[in-house]
């Protein structure tokens, strides 16, 4: 994928986090760590300062779906 991930790409970010941290239960991750991990994804190109609780929660739920094997 050549385009950089943005906050609106919640499902793709969730997939990437699951690939990077396959044994981590997303519901156990604090939002401060989640924000850092998203920001450190190789393809993430959005402004970390644009994060808010709603965006982080959406990513967490997308990651949780991947974690559950859906």
mmCIF file of the N, C-alpha and C atoms, coordinates in Angstrom:
data_MODEL
# 
_entry.id   MODEL 
# 
loop_
_atom_site.group_PDB 
_atom_site.id 
_atom_site.type_symbol 
_atom_site.label_atom_id 
_atom_site.label_alt_id 
_atom_site.label_comp_id 
_atom_site.label_asym_id 
_atom_site.label_entity_id 
_atom_site.label_seq_id 
_atom_site.pdbx_PDB_ins_code 
_atom_site.Cartn_x 
_atom_site.Cartn_y 
_atom_site.Cartn_z 
_atom_site.occupancy 
_atom_site.B_iso_or_equiv 
_atom_site.pdbx_formal_charge 
_atom_site.auth_seq_id 
_atom_site.auth_comp_id 
_atom_site.auth_asym_id 
_atom_site.auth_atom_id 
_atom_site.pdbx_PDB_model_num 
ATOM 1   N N  . UNK A 1 1  ? 0.852   -1.182  0.000  1.00 0.00 ? 1  UNK A N  1 
ATOM 2   C CA . UNK A 1 1  ? 0.000   0.000   0.000  1.00 0.00 ? 1  UNK A CA 1 
ATOM 3   C C  . UNK A 1 1  ? 0.889   1.233   0.000  1.00 0.00 ? 1  UNK A C  1 
ATOM 4   N N  . UNK A 1 2  ? 0.747   2.051   -1.017 1.00 0.00 ? 2  UNK A N  1 
ATOM 5   C CA . UNK A 1 2  ? 1.612   3.219   -1.113 1.00 0.00 ? 2  UNK A CA 1 
ATOM 6   C C  . UNK A 1 2  ? 1.039   4.422   -0.382 1.00 0.00 ? 2  UNK A C  1 
ATOM 7   N N  . UNK A 1 3  ? -0.282  4.525   -0.310 1.00 0.00 ? 3  UNK A N  1 
ATOM 8   C CA . UNK A 1 3  ? -0.896  5.647   0.389  1.00 0.00 ? 3  UNK A CA 1 
ATOM 9   C C  . UNK A 1 3  ? -0.714  5.476   1.895  1.00 0.00 ? 3  UNK A C  1 
ATOM 10  N N  . UNK A 1 4  ? -0.510  6.587   2.550  1.00 0.00 ? 4  UNK A N  1 
ATOM 11  C CA . UNK A 1 4  ? -0.337  6.551   4.004  1.00 0.00 ? 4  UNK A CA 1 
ATOM 12  C C  . UNK A 1 4  ? -1.688  6.377   4.685  1.00 0.00 ? 4  UNK A C  1 
ATOM 13  N N  . UNK A 1 5  ? -1.675  5.649   5.793  1.00 0.00 ? 5  UNK A N  1 
ATOM 14  C CA . UNK A 1 5  ? -2.904  5.439   6.561  1.00 0.00 ? 5  UNK A CA 1 
ATOM 15  C C  . UNK A 1 5  ? -3.309  6.727   7.268  1.00 0.00 ? 5  UNK A C  1 
ATOM 16  N N  . UNK A 1 6  ? -4.615  6.939   7.317  1.00 0.00 ? 6  UNK A N  1 
ATOM 17  C CA . UNK A 1 6  ? -5.168  8.098   8.011  1.00 0.00 ? 6  UNK A CA 1 
ATOM 18  C C  . UNK A 1 6  ? -6.092  7.594   9.111  1.00 0.00 ? 6  UNK A C  1 
ATOM 19  N N  . UNK A 1 7  ? -6.513  8.505   9.987  1.00 0.00 ? 7  UNK A N  1 
ATOM 20  C CA . UNK A 1 7  ? -7.396  8.114   11.081 1.00 0.00 ? 7  UNK A CA 1 
ATOM 21  C C  . UNK A 1 7  ? -8.679  7.476   10.575 1.00 0.00 ? 7  UNK A C  1 
ATOM 22  N N  . UNK A 1 8  ? -9.116  7.831   9.376  1.00 0.00 ? 8  UNK A N  1 
ATOM 23  C CA . UNK A 1 8  ? -10.348 7.267   8.819  1.00 0.00 ? 8  UNK A CA 1 
ATOM 24  C C  . UNK A 1 8  ? -10.181 5.804   8.395  1.00 0.00 ? 8  UNK A C  1 
ATOM 25  N N  . UNK A 1 9  ? -8.961  5.306   8.319  1.00 0.00 ? 9  UNK A N  1 
ATOM 26  C CA . UNK A 1 9  ? -8.683  3.921   7.918  1.00 0.00 ? 9  UNK A CA 1 
ATOM 27  C C  . UNK A 1 9  ? -8.677  2.990   9.134  1.00 0.00 ? 9  UNK A C  1 
ATOM 28  N N  . UNK A 1 10 ? -9.735  3.057   9.926  1.00 0.00 ? 10 UNK A N  1 
ATOM 29  C CA . UNK A 1 10 ? -9.747  2.335   11.202 1.00 0.00 ? 10 UNK A CA 1 
ATOM 30  C C  . UNK A 1 10 ? -9.580  0.837   11.024 1.00 0.00 ? 10 UNK A C  1 
ATOM 31  N N  . UNK A 1 11 ? -10.261 0.245   10.045 1.00 0.00 ? 11 UNK A N  1 
ATOM 32  C CA . UNK A 1 11 ? -10.158 -1.213  9.871  1.00 0.00 ? 11 UNK A CA 1 
ATOM 33  C C  . UNK A 1 11 ? -8.752  -1.625  9.486  1.00 0.00 ? 11 UNK A C  1 
ATOM 34  N N  . UNK A 1 12 ? -8.146  -0.894  8.572  1.00 0.00 ? 12 UNK A N  1 
ATOM 35  C CA . UNK A 1 12 ? -6.784  -1.237  8.144  1.00 0.00 ? 12 UNK A CA 1 
ATOM 36  C C  . UNK A 1 12 ? -5.787  -1.045  9.284  1.00 0.00 ? 12 UNK A C  1 
ATOM 37  N N  . UNK A 1 13 ? -5.955  0.003   10.059 1.00 0.00 ? 13 UNK A N  1 
ATOM 38  C CA . UNK A 1 13 ? -5.069  0.214   11.218 1.00 0.00 ? 13 UNK A CA 1 
ATOM 39  C C  . UNK A 1 13 ? -5.239  -0.937  12.200 1.00 0.00 ? 13 UNK A C  1 
ATOM 40  N N  . UNK A 1 14 ? -6.496  -1.354  12.426 1.00 0.00 ? 14 UNK A N  1 
ATOM 41  C CA . UNK A 1 14 ? -6.751  -2.490  13.311 1.00 0.00 ? 14 UNK A CA 1 
ATOM 42  C C  . UNK A 1 14 ? -6.061  -3.752  12.832 1.00 0.00 ? 14 UNK A C  1 
ATOM 43  N N  . UNK A 1 15 ? -6.102  -3.989  11.530 1.00 0.00 ? 15 UNK A N  1 
ATOM 44  C CA . UNK A 1 15 ? -5.438  -5.161  10.944 1.00 0.00 ? 15 UNK A CA 1 
ATOM 45  C C  . UNK A 1 15 ? -3.933  -5.070  11.162 1.00 0.00 ? 15 UNK A C  1 
ATOM 46  N N  . UNK A 1 16 ? -3.362  -3.903  10.914 1.00 0.00 ? 16 UNK A N  1 
ATOM 47  C CA . UNK A 1 16 ? -1.907  -3.725  11.077 1.00 0.00 ? 16 UNK A CA 1 
ATOM 48  C C  . UNK A 1 16 ? -1.481  -3.931  12.526 1.00 0.00 ? 16 UNK A C  1 
ATOM 49  N N  . UNK A 1 17 ? -2.278  -3.416  13.449 1.00 0.00 ? 17 UNK A N  1 
ATOM 50  C CA . UNK A 1 17 ? -1.940  -3.600  14.867 1.00 0.00 ? 17 UNK A CA 1 
ATOM 51  C C  . UNK A 1 17 ? -2.027  -5.071  15.258 1.00 0.00 ? 17 UNK A C  1 
ATOM 52  N N  . UNK A 1 18 ? -3.027  -5.762  14.733 1.00 0.00 ? 18 UNK A N  1 
ATOM 53  C CA . UNK A 1 18 ? -3.155  -7.188  15.037 1.00 0.00 ? 18 UNK A CA 1 
ATOM 54  C C  . UNK A 1 18 ? -1.974  -7.968  14.471 1.00 0.00 ? 18 UNK A C  1 
ATOM 55  N N  . UNK A 1 19 ? -1.517  -7.603  13.286 1.00 0.00 ? 19 UNK A N  1 
ATOM 56  C CA . UNK A 1 19 ? -0.355  -8.272  12.687 1.00 0.00 ? 19 UNK A CA 1 
ATOM 57  C C  . UNK A 1 19 ? 0.910   -8.003  13.513 1.00 0.00 ? 19 UNK A C  1 
ATOM 58  N N  . UNK A 1 20 ? 1.030   -6.791  14.033 1.00 0.00 ? 20 UNK A N  1 
ATOM 59  C CA . UNK A 1 20 ? 2.229   -6.421  14.783 1.00 0.00 ? 20 UNK A CA 1 
ATOM 60  C C  . UNK A 1 20 ? 2.213   -6.952  16.216 1.00 0.00 ? 20 UNK A C  1 
ATOM 61  N N  . UNK A 1 21 ? 1.015   -7.026  16.805 1.00 0.00 ? 21 UNK A N  1 
ATOM 62  C CA . UNK A 1 21 ? 0.874   -7.470  18.198 1.00 0.00 ? 21 UNK A CA 1 
ATOM 63  C C  . UNK A 1 21 ? -0.201  -8.559  18.286 1.00 0.00 ? 21 UNK A C  1 
ATOM 64  N N  . UNK A 1 22 ? 0.055   -9.732  17.692 1.00 0.00 ? 22 UNK A N  1 
ATOM 65  C CA . UNK A 1 22 ? -0.996  -10.760 17.581 1.00 0.00 ? 22 UNK A CA 1 
ATOM 66  C C  . UNK A 1 22 ? -1.479  -11.325 18.911 1.00 0.00 ? 22 UNK A C  1 
ATOM 67  N N  . UNK A 1 23 ? -0.675  -11.264 19.947 1.00 0.00 ? 23 UNK A N  1 
ATOM 68  C CA . UNK A 1 23 ? -1.059  -11.860 21.231 1.00 0.00 ? 23 UNK A CA 1 
ATOM 69  C C  . UNK A 1 23 ? -1.581  -10.837 22.243 1.00 0.00 ? 23 UNK A C  1 
ATOM 70  N N  . UNK A 1 24 ? -1.702  -9.579  21.822 1.00 0.00 ? 24 UNK A N  1 
ATOM 71  C CA . UNK A 1 24 ? -2.167  -8.531  22.727 1.00 0.00 ? 24 UNK A CA 1 
ATOM 72  C C  . UNK A 1 24 ? -3.682  -8.381  22.601 1.00 0.00 ? 24 UNK A C  1 
ATOM 73  N N  . UNK A 1 25 ? -4.360  -8.425  23.739 1.00 0.00 ? 25 UNK A N  1 
ATOM 74  C CA . UNK A 1 25 ? -5.804  -8.152  23.756 1.00 0.00 ? 25 UNK A CA 1 
ATOM 75  C C  . UNK A 1 25 ? -5.984  -6.643  23.635 1.00 0.00 ? 25 UNK A C  1 
ATOM 76  N N  . UNK A 1 26 ? -6.584  -6.178  22.549 1.00 0.00 ? 26 UNK A N  1 
ATOM 77  C CA . UNK A 1 26 ? -6.719  -4.733  22.348 1.00 0.00 ? 26 UNK A CA 1 
ATOM 78  C C  . UNK A 1 26 ? -7.455  -4.021  23.477 1.00 0.00 ? 26 UNK A C  1 
ATOM 79  N N  . UNK A 1 27 ? -8.352  -4.726  24.147 1.00 0.00 ? 27 UNK A N  1 
ATOM 80  C CA . UNK A 1 27 ? -9.109  -4.093  25.223 1.00 0.00 ? 27 UNK A CA 1 
ATOM 81  C C  . UNK A 1 27 ? -8.262  -3.847  26.470 1.00 0.00 ? 27 UNK A C  1 
ATOM 82  N N  . UNK A 1 28 ? -7.059  -4.439  26.495 1.00 0.00 ? 28 UNK A N  1 
ATOM 83  C CA . UNK A 1 28 ? -6.161  -4.239  27.637 1.00 0.00 ? 28 UNK A CA 1 
ATOM 84  C C  . UNK A 1 28 ? -5.168  -3.103  27.401 1.00 0.00 ? 28 UNK A C  1 
ATOM 85  N N  . UNK A 1 29 ? -5.220  -2.489  26.223 1.00 0.00 ? 29 UNK A N  1 
ATOM 86  C CA . UNK A 1 29 ? -4.241  -1.457  25.855 1.00 0.00 ? 29 UNK A CA 1 
ATOM 87  C C  . UNK A 1 29 ? -4.771  -0.077  26.230 1.00 0.00 ? 29 UNK A C  1 
ATOM 88  N N  . UNK A 1 30 ? -3.969  0.664   26.974 1.00 0.00 ? 30 UNK A N  1 
ATOM 89  C CA . UNK A 1 30 ? -4.339  2.045   27.316 1.00 0.00 ? 30 UNK A CA 1 
ATOM 90  C C  . UNK A 1 30 ? -4.279  2.908   26.063 1.00 0.00 ? 30 UNK A C  1 
ATOM 91  N N  . UNK A 1 31 ? -5.122  3.931   26.023 1.00 0.00 ? 31 UNK A N  1 
ATOM 92  C CA . UNK A 1 31 ? -5.162  4.802   24.849 1.00 0.00 ? 31 UNK A CA 1 
ATOM 93  C C  . UNK A 1 31 ? -3.832  5.501   24.601 1.00 0.00 ? 31 UNK A C  1 
ATOM 94  N N  . UNK A 1 32 ? -3.078  5.793   25.649 1.00 0.00 ? 32 UNK A N  1 
ATOM 95  C CA . UNK A 1 32 ? -1.773  6.428   25.451 1.00 0.00 ? 32 UNK A CA 1 
ATOM 96  C C  . UNK A 1 32 ? -0.833  5.502   24.683 1.00 0.00 ? 32 UNK A C  1 
ATOM 97  N N  . UNK A 1 33 ? -0.857  4.207   25.030 1.00 0.00 ? 33 UNK A N  1 
ATOM 98  C CA . UNK A 1 33 ? -0.035  3.230   24.302 1.00 0.00 ? 33 UNK A CA 1 
ATOM 99  C C  . UNK A 1 33 ? -0.573  3.006   22.902 1.00 0.00 ? 33 UNK A C  1 
ATOM 100 N N  . UNK A 1 34 ? -1.901  2.939   22.773 1.00 0.00 ? 34 UNK A N  1 
ATOM 101 C CA . UNK A 1 34 ? -2.519  2.729   21.470 1.00 0.00 ? 34 UNK A CA 1 
ATOM 102 C C  . UNK A 1 34 ? -2.128  3.848   20.514 1.00 0.00 ? 34 UNK A C  1 
ATOM 103 N N  . UNK A 1 35 ? -2.191  5.072   20.979 1.00 0.00 ? 35 UNK A N  1 
ATOM 104 C CA . UNK A 1 35 ? -1.811  6.211   20.145 1.00 0.00 ? 35 UNK A CA 1 
ATOM 105 C C  . UNK A 1 35 ? -0.359  6.095   19.701 1.00 0.00 ? 35 UNK A C  1 
ATOM 106 N N  . UNK A 1 36 ? 0.503   5.728   20.625 1.00 0.00 ? 36 UNK A N  1 
ATOM 107 C CA . UNK A 1 36 ? 1.932   5.590   20.280 1.00 0.00 ? 36 UNK A CA 1 
ATOM 108 C C  . UNK A 1 36 ? 2.135   4.478   19.258 1.00 0.00 ? 36 UNK A C  1 
ATOM 109 N N  . UNK A 1 37 ? 1.480   3.338   19.467 1.00 0.00 ? 37 UNK A N  1 
ATOM 110 C CA . UNK A 1 37 ? 1.637   2.207   18.557 1.00 0.00 ? 37 UNK A CA 1 
ATOM 111 C C  . UNK A 1 37 ? 1.111   2.542   17.164 1.00 0.00 ? 37 UNK A C  1 
ATOM 112 N N  . UNK A 1 38 ? -0.007  3.246   17.091 1.00 0.00 ? 38 UNK A N  1 
ATOM 113 C CA . UNK A 1 38 ? -0.542  3.658   15.790 1.00 0.00 ? 38 UNK A CA 1 
ATOM 114 C C  . UNK A 1 38 ? 0.438   4.593   15.103 1.00 0.00 ? 38 UNK A C  1 
ATOM 115 N N  . UNK A 1 39 ? 0.942   5.559   15.846 1.00 0.00 ? 39 UNK A N  1 
ATOM 116 C CA . UNK A 1 39 ? 1.885   6.543   15.294 1.00 0.00 ? 39 UNK A CA 1 
ATOM 117 C C  . UNK A 1 39 ? 3.154   5.886   14.783 1.00 0.00 ? 39 UNK A C  1 
ATOM 118 N N  . UNK A 1 40 ? 3.541   4.756   15.392 1.00 0.00 ? 40 UNK A N  1 
ATOM 119 C CA . UNK A 1 40 ? 4.767   4.063   15.017 1.00 0.00 ? 40 UNK A CA 1 
ATOM 120 C C  . UNK A 1 40 ? 4.569   3.084   13.864 1.00 0.00 ? 40 UNK A C  1 
ATOM 121 N N  . UNK A 1 41 ? 3.322   2.871   13.421 1.00 0.00 ? 41 UNK A N  1 
ATOM 122 C CA . UNK A 1 41 ? 3.103   1.994   12.269 1.00 0.00 ? 41 UNK A CA 1 
ATOM 123 C C  . UNK A 1 41 ? 3.806   2.589   11.050 1.00 0.00 ? 41 UNK A C  1 
ATOM 124 N N  . UNK A 1 42 ? 4.452   1.721   10.287 1.00 0.00 ? 42 UNK A N  1 
ATOM 125 C CA . UNK A 1 42 ? 5.259   2.162   9.156  1.00 0.00 ? 42 UNK A CA 1 
ATOM 126 C C  . UNK A 1 42 ? 4.464   3.000   8.155  1.00 0.00 ? 42 UNK A C  1 
ATOM 127 N N  . UNK A 1 43 ? 3.220   2.609   7.902  1.00 0.00 ? 43 UNK A N  1 
ATOM 128 C CA . UNK A 1 43 ? 2.416   3.284   6.877  1.00 0.00 ? 43 UNK A CA 1 
ATOM 129 C C  . UNK A 1 43 ? 1.510   4.377   7.422  1.00 0.00 ? 43 UNK A C  1 
ATOM 130 N N  . UNK A 1 44 ? 1.596   4.674   8.724  1.00 0.00 ? 44 UNK A N  1 
ATOM 131 C CA . UNK A 1 44 ? 0.714   5.695   9.275  1.00 0.00 ? 44 UNK A CA 1 
ATOM 132 C C  . UNK A 1 44 ? 1.247   7.076   8.932  1.00 0.00 ? 44 UNK A C  1 
ATOM 133 N N  . UNK A 1 45 ? 0.410   7.898   8.302  1.00 0.00 ? 45 UNK A N  1 
ATOM 134 C CA . UNK A 1 45 ? 0.883   9.200   7.855  1.00 0.00 ? 45 UNK A CA 1 
ATOM 135 C C  . UNK A 1 45 ? 0.024   10.362  8.294  1.00 0.00 ? 45 UNK A C  1 
ATOM 136 N N  . UNK A 1 46 ? -0.897  10.127  9.228  1.00 0.00 ? 46 UNK A N  1 
ATOM 137 C CA . UNK A 1 46 ? -1.767  11.204  9.686  1.00 0.00 ? 46 UNK A CA 1 
ATOM 138 C C  . UNK A 1 46 ? -1.155  11.875  10.914 1.00 0.00 ? 46 UNK A C  1 
ATOM 139 N N  . UNK A 1 47 ? -1.760  12.955  11.339 1.00 0.00 ? 47 UNK A N  1 
ATOM 140 C CA . UNK A 1 47 ? -1.246  13.724  12.472 1.00 0.00 ? 47 UNK A CA 1 
ATOM 141 C C  . UNK A 1 47 ? -1.671  13.067  13.783 1.00 0.00 ? 47 UNK A C  1 
ATOM 142 N N  . UNK A 1 48 ? -0.722  12.578  14.577 1.00 0.00 ? 48 UNK A N  1 
ATOM 143 C CA . UNK A 1 48 ? -1.082  11.967  15.864 1.00 0.00 ? 48 UNK A CA 1 
ATOM 144 C C  . UNK A 1 48 ? -1.855  12.923  16.765 1.00 0.00 ? 48 UNK A C  1 
ATOM 145 N N  . UNK A 1 49 ? -1.631  14.211  16.614 1.00 0.00 ? 49 UNK A N  1 
ATOM 146 C CA . UNK A 1 49 ? -2.324  15.190  17.445 1.00 0.00 ? 49 UNK A CA 1 
ATOM 147 C C  . UNK A 1 49 ? -3.802  15.292  17.081 1.00 0.00 ? 49 UNK A C  1 
ATOM 148 N N  . UNK A 1 50 ? -4.179  14.740  15.928 1.00 0.00 ? 50 UNK A N  1 
ATOM 149 C CA . UNK A 1 50 ? -5.584  14.761  15.512 1.00 0.00 ? 50 UNK A CA 1 
ATOM 150 C C  . UNK A 1 50 ? -6.380  13.637  16.181 1.00 0.00 ? 50 UNK A C  1 
ATOM 151 N N  . UNK A 1 51 ? -5.712  12.832  16.961 1.00 0.00 ? 51 UNK A N  1 
ATOM 152 C CA . UNK A 1 51 ? -6.382  11.717  17.642 1.00 0.00 ? 51 UNK A CA 1 
ATOM 153 C C  . UNK A 1 51 ? -7.324  12.249  18.706 1.00 0.00 ? 51 UNK A C  1 
ATOM 154 N N  . UNK A 1 52 ? -8.401  11.504  18.902 1.00 0.00 ? 52 UNK A N  1 
ATOM 155 C CA . UNK A 1 52 ? -9.283  11.781  20.030 1.00 0.00 ? 52 UNK A CA 1 
ATOM 156 C C  . UNK A 1 52 ? -9.836  10.445  20.517 1.00 0.00 ? 52 UNK A C  1 
ATOM 157 N N  . UNK A 1 53 ? -10.573 10.489  21.581 1.00 0.00 ? 53 UNK A N  1 
ATOM 158 C CA . UNK A 1 53 ? -11.061 9.246   22.185 1.00 0.00 ? 53 UNK A CA 1 
ATOM 159 C C  . UNK A 1 53 ? -11.925 8.443   21.211 1.00 0.00 ? 53 UNK A C  1 
ATOM 160 N N  . UNK A 1 54 ? -12.747 9.112   20.449 1.00 0.00 ? 54 UNK A N  1 
ATOM 161 C CA . UNK A 1 54 ? -13.631 8.436   19.489 1.00 0.00 ? 54 UNK A CA 1 
ATOM 162 C C  . UNK A 1 54 ? -12.824 7.702   18.421 1.00 0.00 ? 54 UNK A C  1 
ATOM 163 N N  . UNK A 1 55 ? -11.788 8.351   17.887 1.00 0.00 ? 55 UNK A N  1 
ATOM 164 C CA . UNK A 1 55 ? -10.953 7.722   16.856 1.00 0.00 ? 55 UNK A CA 1 
ATOM 165 C C  . UNK A 1 55 ? -10.183 6.535   17.426 1.00 0.00 ? 55 UNK A C  1 
ATOM 166 N N  . UNK A 1 56 ? -9.620  6.713   18.620 1.00 0.00 ? 56 UNK A N  1 
ATOM 167 C CA . UNK A 1 56 ? -8.861  5.622   19.237 1.00 0.00 ? 56 UNK A CA 1 
ATOM 168 C C  . UNK A 1 56 ? -9.773  4.444   19.569 1.00 0.00 ? 56 UNK A C  1 
ATOM 169 N N  . UNK A 1 57 ? -10.975 4.734   20.029 1.00 0.00 ? 57 UNK A N  1 
ATOM 170 C CA . UNK A 1 57 ? -11.914 3.671   20.342 1.00 0.00 ? 57 UNK A CA 1 
ATOM 171 C C  . UNK A 1 57 ? -12.323 2.911   19.081 1.00 0.00 ? 57 UNK A C  1 
ATOM 172 N N  . UNK A 1 58 ? -12.506 3.622   17.972 1.00 0.00 ? 58 UNK A N  1 
ATOM 173 C CA . UNK A 1 58 ? -12.864 2.973   16.703 1.00 0.00 ? 58 UNK A CA 1 
ATOM 174 C C  . UNK A 1 58 ? -11.745 2.033   16.243 1.00 0.00 ? 58 UNK A C  1 
ATOM 175 N N  . UNK A 1 59 ? -10.499 2.476   16.365 1.00 0.00 ? 59 UNK A N  1 
ATOM 176 C CA . UNK A 1 59 ? -9.362  1.620   16.007 1.00 0.00 ? 59 UNK A CA 1 
ATOM 177 C C  . UNK A 1 59 ? -9.299  0.416   16.945 1.00 0.00 ? 59 UNK A C  1 
ATOM 178 N N  . UNK A 1 60 ? -9.495  0.669   18.233 1.00 0.00 ? 60 UNK A N  1 
ATOM 179 C CA . UNK A 1 60 ? -9.452  -0.419  19.216 1.00 0.00 ? 60 UNK A CA 1 
ATOM 180 C C  . UNK A 1 60 ? -10.506 -1.483  18.896 1.00 0.00 ? 60 UNK A C  1 
ATOM 181 N N  . UNK A 1 61 ? -11.699 -1.070  18.505 1.00 0.00 ? 61 UNK A N  1 
ATOM 182 C CA . UNK A 1 61 ? -12.763 -2.018  18.180 1.00 0.00 ? 61 UNK A CA 1 
ATOM 183 C C  . UNK A 1 61 ? -12.455 -2.779  16.893 1.00 0.00 ? 61 UNK A C  1 
ATOM 184 N N  . UNK A 1 62 ? -11.871 -2.093  15.905 1.00 0.00 ? 62 UNK A N  1 
ATOM 185 C CA . UNK A 1 62 ? -11.474 -2.763  14.663 1.00 0.00 ? 62 UNK A CA 1 
ATOM 186 C C  . UNK A 1 62 ? -10.389 -3.803  14.950 1.00 0.00 ? 62 UNK A C  1 
ATOM 187 N N  . UNK A 1 63 ? -9.440  -3.446  15.795 1.00 0.00 ? 63 UNK A N  1 
ATOM 188 C CA . UNK A 1 63 ? -8.372  -4.368  16.190 1.00 0.00 ? 63 UNK A CA 1 
ATOM 189 C C  . UNK A 1 63 ? -8.976  -5.538  16.963 1.00 0.00 ? 63 UNK A C  1 
ATOM 190 N N  . UNK A 1 64 ? -9.931  -5.243  17.840 1.00 0.00 ? 64 UNK A N  1 
ATOM 191 C CA . UNK A 1 64 ? -10.560 -6.295  18.642 1.00 0.00 ? 64 UNK A CA 1 
ATOM 192 C C  . UNK A 1 64 ? -11.278 -7.303  17.745 1.00 0.00 ? 64 UNK A C  1 
ATOM 193 N N  . UNK A 1 65 ? -11.932 -6.841  16.687 1.00 0.00 ? 65 UNK A N  1 
ATOM 194 C CA . UNK A 1 65 ? -12.576 -7.751  15.741 1.00 0.00 ? 65 UNK A CA 1 
ATOM 195 C C  . UNK A 1 65 ? -11.556 -8.684  15.116 1.00 0.00 ? 65 UNK A C  1 
ATOM 196 N N  . UNK A 1 66 ? -10.408 -8.137  14.735 1.00 0.00 ? 66 UNK A N  1 
ATOM 197 C CA . UNK A 1 66 ? -9.327  -8.974  14.180 1.00 0.00 ? 66 UNK A CA 1 
ATOM 198 C C  . UNK A 1 66 ? -8.838  -9.959  15.236 1.00 0.00 ? 66 UNK A C  1 
ATOM 199 N N  . UNK A 1 67 ? -8.665  -9.487  16.445 1.00 0.00 ? 67 UNK A N  1 
ATOM 200 C CA . UNK A 1 67 ? -8.187  -10.318 17.555 1.00 0.00 ? 67 UNK A CA 1 
ATOM 201 C C  . UNK A 1 67 ? -9.138  -11.494 17.817 1.00 0.00 ? 67 UNK A C  1 
ATOM 202 N N  . UNK A 1 68 ? -10.429 -11.239 17.659 1.00 0.00 ? 68 UNK A N  1 
ATOM 203 C CA . UNK A 1 68 ? -11.437 -12.285 17.867 1.00 0.00 ? 68 UNK A CA 1 
ATOM 204 C C  . UNK A 1 68 ? -11.519 -13.256 16.692 1.00 0.00 ? 68 UNK A C  1 
ATOM 205 N N  . UNK A 1 69 ? -10.819 -12.942 15.606 1.00 0.00 ? 69 UNK A N  1 
ATOM 206 C CA . UNK A 1 69 ? -10.788 -13.836 14.455 1.00 0.00 ? 69 UNK A CA 1 
ATOM 207 C C  . UNK A 1 69 ? -11.939 -13.639 13.496 1.00 0.00 ? 69 UNK A C  1 
ATOM 208 N N  . UNK A 1 70 ? -12.520 -12.457 13.506 1.00 0.00 ? 70 UNK A N  1 
ATOM 209 C CA . UNK A 1 70 ? -13.626 -12.158 12.582 1.00 0.00 ? 70 UNK A CA 1 
ATOM 210 C C  . UNK A 1 70 ? -13.117 -11.695 11.259 1.00 0.00 ? 70 UNK A C  1 
# 
